[in-house]
Amino acid sequence: MATTTTNGYRVTNPATGEVVEEFGFSTDAEVQEALAKSQAAYEDWGSRTIQERAAIVQRAAELFEERKEELARIAATEMGKPFHEGIEEAEFSSAIVGYYAEHGPAFVADQEVPTLADGKAMIQRLPIGVLLGIMPWNFPYYQVARFAGPNLVLGNTVLLKHAESCPRSALAIEEIFRDAGVPEGAYINLFATHEQISTIIEDNRVQGVSLTGSERAGAIIGAQAGKALKKAVLELGGSDPYVILDSDDIKGAASQAWGIRIYNTGQACNSNKRMIVMDDIFDEFVAELTTLAQAVSPANPLEPGENSYGPMSSRRAAEDLNAQVQDAVSKGATLHAGGVLSEGGDSYYSPAVLTGVTPDMRAYQEELFGPVAVVYKVSSDAEALELANNTPYGLGGAVFAKDEARARKIADKLQVGMANVNTPAGEGAELPFGGVKRSGFGRELGPLGMDEFVNKRLYFVAN
């Protein structure tokens, strides 16, 4: 499945533009074989005790930790993630997988339902079978961990289609689960085509599909899953509001906001893509962002230094982001710093600060999936809330104020799946992640992450 070809999955180093390695697409026969193996594995894996499955998945968690440097090197080469951030991602993936290994048995314990009927009623949480995961390149390990971890513990089996730019990451994850003792067929990586994905979703052996990706991809996969009557979880884009009402330390607030915005080179679904700042602190806030943006310089993601930035995931991604920024500038927005696309074949785009964005600009409604801090000025809490909710997306949002009650008053009304007060985001293996509106539906992580692809079976025993 990993034969070299010019037509398939490929590793293109975004720091250089060099094609490092190529992998052929899975053949149709390999897809059918994977479906058969996954179904056969489910008959065995799903019938084991959850304690046995959890012990094996716990070993996978340990392997994510043990191999974190190798995983970080792969991510740096495939999608430009700075090495230290790759280490952090592998560690978080280990924590997520380990969380479900530890808490999974309790999450699926039988739940008694009080009833007036003459008998005892229970809700059982049981696996449903073969699942398809379609995962993105921006967090190549974390995204897979939060899908595969809970479902393997539950007893489902996994077919995994990773991003076409991350074949080495995909194979490394498959190797981790295999080396941990997950039986053959229970976790299978496929270098599938888009057409083969449609075939897999339609197959009667597949019971559900989870996608993390773009709004466009979500619409396609959601439609296919609906037509095939399959459960779907969609975690799509976001244009998260980051509202700052006041601060005793404006430079510190700007520094925190900047660090969040350029993490992973700005390529995170729930990063602070719209900074909404009160007018009396706006100028100082923007000035500090500009200073921070001017201080950074490009670096090799394998050897990132202080005040450095890596390449975006691909040349095309950098060009698309540049087009969005240039559209805004051509219509009157102000580019305070950065926003320079490299002239070579690499994917470097200097982190930017943009103000004066108006509704006629692409940047107002579209997600900016890269290192661009867009800052809006508001003059009242009501205006801040209105702007925060004026988006088709609804993933996350954060509100900051010295008076917690003031911040909570706005956060309570955010139309998002994750609202935060006086912190950029509440994050952890135990905290559910997901959105509303065009940011998708369903939840991952925490107890809710194990409650999606499950048969909540009523079990009633008469007296």
Buried (B, 14 or more C-beta within 10 A) or exposed (E): BBEEEEEBBBBBBBBBBEEEBBBBBBBEEBBBBBBEBBBBBBEBBBEEEBEEBBBBBBBBBBBBBBBBEEBBBBBBBBBBBBBEBBBBBBBBBBBBBBBBBBBBBEBBEEEEEEEEEEEEBBEBBBBBBBBBBBBBBBBBBBBBBBBBBBBBBBBBBBBBBBBBBBBBBBBBBBEBBBEBBBBEBBBBBBBBBEEBBBBBBEBEBBBBBBBBBBBEBBEBBBEBBEEBEBBBBBBBBBBBBBBBBBBEEBBEBBBBBBEBBBBBBBBBBBBBBBBBBBEEBBEBBBBBBBBBBBEBEBBBBBEBEEEBBBBBBBBEBBEBBBEBBBBBBEBEBEBBBBBBBBEEEBBBBBBBBBBBBEEEBBBBBBBBBBBBBBBBBBEEBEBBBEBBBBBEBBBBBBBBBEEEEBBBBBBEBBBBBBBBBEEBBBBEBBBBBBBBBBBBBBBBBBBBBBBBBBEEEEEEEEE
